[in-house]
Amino acid sequence: MRKFILAILMTSSAFAWADDVCVSSPSDKLKVNVSDAGGRLYYSVTFDGQEVLQPSALGLKTSVGDFTKSLSIVDTQNSTISESYQMRGTKASSASYKANTLTLNLQNKDGRTFSILFQVSDHDIAFRYQIPRQKINKIEYKRARILSELSSFNFPEATTTFISPQIGPETGWEQTKPSYEEGYSADAPMAVESQYGHGYIFPALFHLPHAWVLVSETGVGSNYCGAHLSDYQAGIGYTVAYPDKGENNGFGADFAGIPLPGETPWRTITVGNSLKPIVETTVSYDVVKPLYEPSCDYQPGRYTWSWLIWQDNSINYDDQVKFIDLASAMGFEYCLVDNFWDTQIGRDRIAELSKYAQSKGVHLMLWYNSNGFWNDAPQGPRNCMNTAIAREREMKWMQSIGIKGIKVDFFGGDKQETMQLYEDILSDANRYGLQVIFHGCTIPRGWERMYPNYVASEAVLASENVFFNEGAAIKEPFDLTLHPFCRNATAAMDWGGIIMNKFLSKDNKSRHPRHTTDIFEMAAGIIMQTSVQCVAMQPNNLDELPQFELDFLRSIPTTWEETRFMDGYPGKYVILARKATNGQWYIAGLNALKEPLTLTLNLKDYPGLSQLYIDNKKCEPTLNPLKLDKKGCIKLTLQPNGGLILK
């Protein structure tokens, strides 16, 4: 099969393509061309007249029929979409989506029918498959198993990658993977085989000779399984792949099941001549809809977290009081109590702790294991989130003692059964006014708009690894200058901490050091996007940090009206401008290079800026009045592993 497809693709120039259909963006710069070649369907993409995707396969194999070959286009329809919407908790509080659409109605040789819908905005393509109810030879098809997907992304030669490998099931610590916590490549060739032989996760960033492309998916809830990308094959590219059979401890299907009429999630492609459209895209939210109404007015904010540096032994009543007091002193809204609270503090004392926190103007969030049986992680509470009855009991209790959020950890993969669990937790939590953060988990796929009480997911090699080993601490600048262009470009990311200790230890003297400057960490709080941000300060920081750093952290916003890309390169440096929902502009920069980086920033479009936080040549933090030249520009030097903030 694949060899035959490869032969078609390699000789495609010899075909007189039949039934070519085209849809363009409103600006006419981004174009999708769909071709029927010998009964097989392909799409190609150009931007500004330049090839972005070479002929790439389309099609599905289903229990209704094989929609990968012997296909013919029955008819097509074109339309337009224009929509504006409001959101909370993402890179922009409002968005305006305008796109041209193309629907292709197709049938195979057996008369089975399906459709492909493309939506093309000025920098984004979204497509999905639709299967109607149908009656063939007196058999009415009212449901379908989607067994595999032929959709591919076939990039031109010389394209390089910024992608992370998918890992196999029941691997890692206590068999808790896959959990989207593997490292990313940087400008790697496409032909490099994935580290674990399971392909690559979404989102995936590609650097073409003349463009940038970000590929992902959105709109996945209980309706489907999560997908990822296969390894690269010359002439074919990367193909959409479904979960491994072993995920979720082998329980559940490695395919998707849908009622008919039904549809798949959206595959998304963001395209730009620069990185600006990649960083600023809202396509993850543009093509999905809210699935329910919020039960209350969910509040964004900041939280303290003892576990990151004080670890398991800190999950006791007295230490949690210290972090509640820290949150109160900083004006933070939340304190997260991590694993083992059920046994090391106990439910009665958690109720007391919650009452104490509220007396200090702080609300608690509680950690939970998602188990179930899909991993061996011993941390409790266990068996509280895996069934509807257990969740109902637990969430009712949490509401009664004033808990405002949960962090649920250790999921089992991307099967539809697991996606159902995510949705069930979110939906049930909404009834009890609980916001939700996921860890040890898959990437979110449009969830900020689909689920109004959803906050963020980890789904990244996050701050706990900075604690666990110095190699991750050394790599932190690379990671945090990469994610604005891929992982955090498509969805909220709970990195888990603006780390202010100089050393990764309780005494702030032992173990390995942090390898970033204070200004880098503070700026990372602007660069990393999530509506409930972890400020992983320690109680000792109140006495150790300069007053201007404490003042900044006390006022750091977490929700944004607008985000603009200013400069950067994945894994090297990034400069972003964000307008807070109170109307104030912030500009933040991170430098992952081993040498100073000098940039000139034009600030004429960012009114109200007056302060500059930046490292001096000794990498010491400084606060200075902002001075611009007559053109509204400023020349700045970011130190290695350093940062800047303008506000």
N, C-alpha and C positions, 0 to 999 in steps of 0.2 A: 504493500500500500504506500508506504513512505517513499520507497524508491521510485514508484510510478509518479507520485506527486512531484518529487524532485526533478524528474525528467521533464515534466510539463513546465515547471517553473524555469528550468535552465534553457528551455527552447521556446519560451513564451513569445519572443519577438517574431517567431515564424508563423504564429497564429493570426488569422484575421478575427479579432475578438468580436464575438456576437453579443448583441443585447447589452452593450455598454450603457450604463446609467450613471449619471453624475449628480452630486449634490455639493453645493458650495456654502461657505459661511456667509453671513450678511455682508462682510467686507469683501468677499470674493477671493480672499487670499488663501484660505484653507479649503482644499477640494478633496473629495472622496470619489473615486471612480470604481464602480462595481462591474465586473465582467463575468460572463458565462462562457467558460472555455471547455468545450467538450463535455458539458454536463456537470462541470465542477465550478464552484463559485469562488471568486477572488476579489479582494478590494485592494486598491492602492491609494496612496495619499501624497499630495503635493502641497507645499506651502511657499507662497511667493514665487511660484513657478519652479521650485526645486523639489526633487524627489525626497520624500520623507520615509515612506514605506513602499517597498517594491511589492509586486503582487503577493498578497498574503491570503491564506485560505480562510474560508468561512464554512460553517456547517456543524451539524450535530448528529450523533447516533443516539436514537431513542427507542423505547419499546413500541412507539407508534410506527416508526419507520426509520430508514437510513436516509438522513438528509445531508449526506456528504458527497454523493455522486448521482449521476443520471438526473440532474436537476434542470428545470427550465423555469424561466421567469414568466409568470402568468400575466401580471400587470404591476404597475408601480403607481404610487401616489406621492405628491409633494405637498408640503404645508409649511407653516411657520409657527414658532412659539415665541411669546413675549411675556415674561413673568417677573415680578418683583416680590421679594419676600424678606422677612425679618428673622433673625436668629439671635441666640445668645451663645456665648462660649466658643466662638471660632475666630478666625483671623479678620473677619468683617461682620459687623452686626446687621448689615443689609446687603442684598445683592440684586442685580438686575440681569436676567438671563434672556438672551435673544438668540434664537437658533433657527436654521432651516432644517427641515426634516425630509427624509426619504424612506418610504415603506416599500419593500419588495415582497410581493406575494409569489410564492414558489410552490412547485410540486415535484415529486420524484416520479420515477417510471411507474410506480404502483398507484399513483394518484393521491398519495398522502400529501397534505399541504402544510406549509409553515410560512412564517414571514420573518424578515429582518428589518428592524427599524434603526435608522441612523439619525442622530441629531448632531448638527454641526454648528457650533458658535465660532466666534472669531479666532479662538485659540484651542478649542476643545472639540473632540469627537467622542460621542457616546453611542454605543450600539448594543442591541440585545436581540434575542430570538423570541418569537411568539408562536405558540402552537394552538390552533383552535380545536374545539370539539369537532369530530368528523366521523362519518359513517362510511365504511368501505366494506363491500361484500357482506352487507347485513350486520357487520360488527361496528358498534359505536364506541369510539375511543373517548373516554371521559377522564382519563388520567394518563400520566406518562412518567416513565423513568428516563432521566437524561443520563445516558451511560458514559458519554465522552463528548468532548468538544474539539472541533478541528481549528477553531479560531487561532490565528497566528499573527505574529508581528515580525515581519521580514525586513530588517534594516539594511541599508546600503553597506557595502564594504567600507572598512576603516572606521566604522562606528565603535566607540568604546563604551564601557559600562560602569555604572555605579549601582551595584546590586548585591543582595545578601542571599546566601544559600538557604534553601529549605533543608531542615534536618529530618532524619527519620523518626518514626514513632517510638515512644517509650525509651528514649535516650536521655542523657543528661542526669542531673541530680535527682535521685528518687523517681526516675522515669517520668519526669514532668515535661519533657519536650515532645513535639515541637511547640515553641513558645515565642518565635520570632525574635530571638535574642542572639543571632549570629552576627559576625562582623560584615562590613561592606567592602567591596572592591573600590578602587579609585582609578578610573581610566583604564580598566582592564580590557583586553581583547574579547570579542564575543565568543571566540572559539574555546576559551578556557572552560574546562568541565567543572561543574559545580562540586564543591568540596565533599558533599555527602552523597552525591549521585541522585538527588531528588529534585533537581532544578533550583529555581529561585523564587523568592517571595515577592508579593506586591508590597508597596509600589516599587517600580524599577525605573531608574533614570538612565538615559542613553544620550551620549554626545556624538552627534553626527558631524561630518566635515563642515556642514553649513547650518546646523540647527541643533536644538535640544528637544528631547521627547521624554515625557513622563507617562508611564503605562501603569494602570491600576484597575480596580473594580469598585463598584459601589452598589448599594441597594441590597446587600445580603443580610437577611435576618433569618427567621425561622423558615423562610420560603425556599432556601437553597443551601447548598454546601459552599464553603469558601474555596477559592481556587488559587493557584499559583502558576508560575511559568515553568515549562520544561527546560531542559538543557538546550542550548543552541544547536541547530542543524543547518549546515550550509545549504542555501537555496530555499530553505523553509523558514528559518528564523526560530523564534520562541513560540511554543504552542501552549494554550491554556490547558492546565493539568488539574485533575481533581484529587481529593485527599487519598493518602495511602490507606490500605485496608487495615493496617495495624493501629491507626490512630484511635483515640478514645478506648484504649485497651482492647481493640479489636471489635468493640461493640458498635453496631450501626453500619450503614451502607457507605461505600466509597463512590456512590453516585447520588444524584439529586432526584427527588420525587415531587411532582407538581400536579395539581388538579388542572383540568382543561375546561375552558381556555386558560392558558397559563403562559408564563414568560420567565426567562432567565434574568439574572442581574445584569447590570450594565458593565460593559468593558469600556474603559475610558482612556483616551489618548490626548495628552496636552502637548502642544507644539509651539515653539517660538524660535526666532532667530537669536534671542538672548535668553537669559535665565529669568527674566522678569515675569513672563506668563506662567512659568513653572512655579515660582514662589507664590504668586498671587492667585492661582487658579481656585475657583470655588466649584468646579464641576462635580466633586463628590456630593455636594448638597443640591446643586442645580437640578438634578434629574430625579431626586427622590422627594417623598412627601412625609410629613409627620404622621405617625401611626396612632398616636393618641394625644390627648390634651394633658398638659401638666396639671397635677393635683394641687400645686401651690406655686408660689413665686420662689423658684430655686435661686439661692444666693451664691454668686461667685466669691472667691476669696483666696486666702493663703492658709497653709497649715504647717504646724511643727510636727516632727517625727523623730522619736527617740531611737528607733530601731536602726536607722542607717549607720550610726557610729557606736551607740551604746549596746546595740544588738539585743538578743533574747533576754538577757538578764535584767534589762531595763523595764521589762513588762511586769512591773509591780506598782502598787498604789503610790508609793512615795515618789518614785522616779517620774511617774506620769503627772503627778502634781507639779513637779519642776517644769515639765514641758508645757503644761497648761499655763503656769505662771509666766513662762517665757512667751507663749502666744499672747497672753493678756498684756504683758509689758510692751510687746511690739504692735499691738492693735490687730493681731491676726484673728481670723474668724474661727479657725478650726484647729484641733489637735487630733492626730491619727494614733490610735492605740493598736499596735500590731499583734502578731500571732501569739498564741498561748494565753491571751487574757482570760479565757474561760477557766483555766486551771490555775494560773499564777496570780490572778486578781479575784476572779469569781464574779458571778452575775450580780449578787447583792452589792458587792463593793463597786462594781462598774456603775450601778445605779447611783451610788453615793458619789462616785467620781464625776459622773455626768452632771449631777446637781451642783457639785463644787465648780466644775468648769463653767456652767451657766451663770453662777454667781460672779465669775470673773469676766463675763462677756464672751465666753468661748463655747463652742459646741464640739462634741466628740464625733469622730468617725471611727468605725470599728472594722478590723480585718477579719476575713472569713476564708477558709478553705472551700473551694467549690465542690469537693468530694461529697458523695460518690466514690466510685471505685477506679477511676481512670488514671490515678497515679498513686505512688506510695508515700507521698509527703506526709510526715507525721503531725504537722502543726494543726492545732485546733484554734477555733471551733471547726469541727468536721460535721458532715451530714446535716448541715443546717440550710444549705442553699441548693441542694440537689433534687428536692421534691417540693411540690406545691404546698403540701401540708406543713412540712418543716419551715418553709419560707414564711408562710402565713403566721405561724406561731412566733417565729423569731422577729419578723418585721413589726408585728403588732406590739411586741415587748419593747423593741427599740423605740418605736414612736412614743410609747408611754413614758419612757425615761428621757426623752429629748435628744436622741441620737439623730444626726442630720445626714449621715452618709455612710456608705460601706465601701470597702476595698476587697474585692473577691479575687482569689489567686488560684493558680495551678489548674488550668483547663487542659483538655485532652486532644486538641487538634482542630481541624476545620470541617469535620463531617456535619451534615445537616442536623443531626441529633445534638451536636455541641452548639451549633448556632441557635437552635431552639432554646437551649439552656440560657445562653446570653440574653435572648429576648425575654424569656420568662422571668429571669431575675430583674431585668429592667422594668418590665410591666408591673410586676408585683411590688417592687420598691416604690414605684410612682404612687401607688395607692396609699403608701404610708409616709410620703413626703421625704423619701431618701434619695440622695444623689448617689451615683455609682461610678467607681473607678475599677477597672480590671487590670490585673497583673498576671504574669505567666500565661499569656493569652495571645490570641490572634490580633491582627490589625482591625481597627474599626473601619466600617465600610458605609459611610454616610450617616453614621449613628447619631451625630450631634443634631441632625435635623429629624431623623426618624424617631428618636427617643428623647423627649425633652429633659429627662432627668439624668441622661448620660453625660459624664464629664470627660473622661479620657481613658486611654489604655496605655499600658507600658509598651509591650510589643517592640522592644528595642533593647540593645545591650546597654543597660541603664546604670544609674549612679551606684547601686549596690556593688557593682563590679569594680568601681573606683575604690570602694572600701576593701573588697576581697583581695585584690592583687594590684601591685604597682604598675604592671603592664597596662591595665585598663586606665589607671590614673594618668599615665603618660599619653595614652591615646585619647583622653577626654576632649582635648581641643579639636582633634580630627573629627570625632563623632559629632560634636555640637556645631561644627561648621559645615557638616554634611547634611544633617537632618532637615534644615530649612528647605532644602532642595528636593527631598524625597519623602522620608517618613512623615515629617511634620507638615509637609506641603499638602498632604491629602487628608490629614485627620489630627485631632488633638493627641498630644503625647505626654504621658506622665513620666518624665525623666526621673523624677524622684529626688530633687534636691538642689537648691542653690547652696553649695557647700562653703561654709565660711571658716571652718577650722583649718589651721595651717597643716595639721597632721591628722591622719585618719585614725584617731584614737580619742578616748574619753578624756585623757589628761592633756591632749593637744601637744604632746611632746614625743610620744613613741610611735611605733609602726612607721609606715612610709608617708612621705609628705604629699600634699596636694601639689600638682604641677602647674596649676593656673594661678593667675593673680586674683586679688580680691575684685578688681574691676571686671575681669573676665567673668567671674561668677555672678556678679550683680547684673552685668549686661546679658548673661545667659537667661536670666529671669524675664527679660524682654524678648529675646530671640526665641526661646522655647514657648510654644503656644498651648496653653490649657487654661480653662476658666477657674480651676481650683489648683493653685500653684503650691508646690512644696518648697518652703524656705527652710532648708535643713540646717538652721542655726542650732547651736548648743547653748545651754545656760551660761557657760563661761564667755561666750561671745559678747554678752551684754557689757562686760567689763573690759574686754580686749579690743573690740573694734573701735575705730575712730567714730566720733559722733556723726559725721556727715554720711558714713556708710550706714549706720543705724537708722538715720533719718530717711535715707533713700529706701531701705528695705521696708520701713514702716509704711511707706506710701506707694510701693510698687503695685501697679494695676495688673489685672489679669484678663480683662475683657476689652475688646478693641472694636472701634468703629471702622477702621480702615488699616490695611497693611500695604506698604510699598517696598519693593525691592530697589535698593540703591546700587549695590556693588557686591561682588563676591565670586568665588569659585568653589565648588563642592570639595570639602575636606581641607581647604586652604584658608579662606577667610569669608566673612559675610558681614554686610551692612544692611540693616533693615530699618525702615521708618514705620512706626505704628502710632495711630491716633487713638488714644484711650476714649472710652465712652463718655468721659467727662469733657472731651474736646481738646485735651492736652496732647501735644505731639511728643513722642520719645524717639530718639534715634540711637540704636545700639549696634555695636560692632564687636566681632571676635576675630582674633588672629591665631591660626594654628601653625603658622610658619615658624621656622627656627631662627628667623632674622626679623628685624623691625620692618614694618610695612608702612610706607608713607602714602597717604591718599589726600586728594582735594575733594571736599564735599560741597556741593552747591545746595544751600539751605534756604534759598529765597522762597520756596514753596512751603516752608514749615514755620509759620509764625509762632511767636511766643517762647522760643527757645532762649534760655539765658544762662544755663549752667553746663559746664563740661567736666565730666568725670573721666580721668584718663591716668594711665600709669606713666611715671617719669622714666628716665633712662635706667634707673636702678630698680625698675618694676615696682615702685612704691605707689600707692594710691594717692591721687591728688584731686582736689575740687577747685575749679577755676571759673571765673566769669567768662562767658562766651564772647569772643571778639571776631567779627566777620570783616572781610575786606569790602570795598565799595561795590563789588559784584554780588555780595551775599554769600561768599565762599569762605571756607576755612581749610587750611592745610594741617593735617594731623598725622602723627606717627603712632601706630599701635605696636607695642612691644611684643616679643615672642610670647605666645601663650597668654597674651594680654587682651584688654578690651577697651571700649569707650562707651560712654553714654552722654547724650545731649538731651537736656530737658528744660 
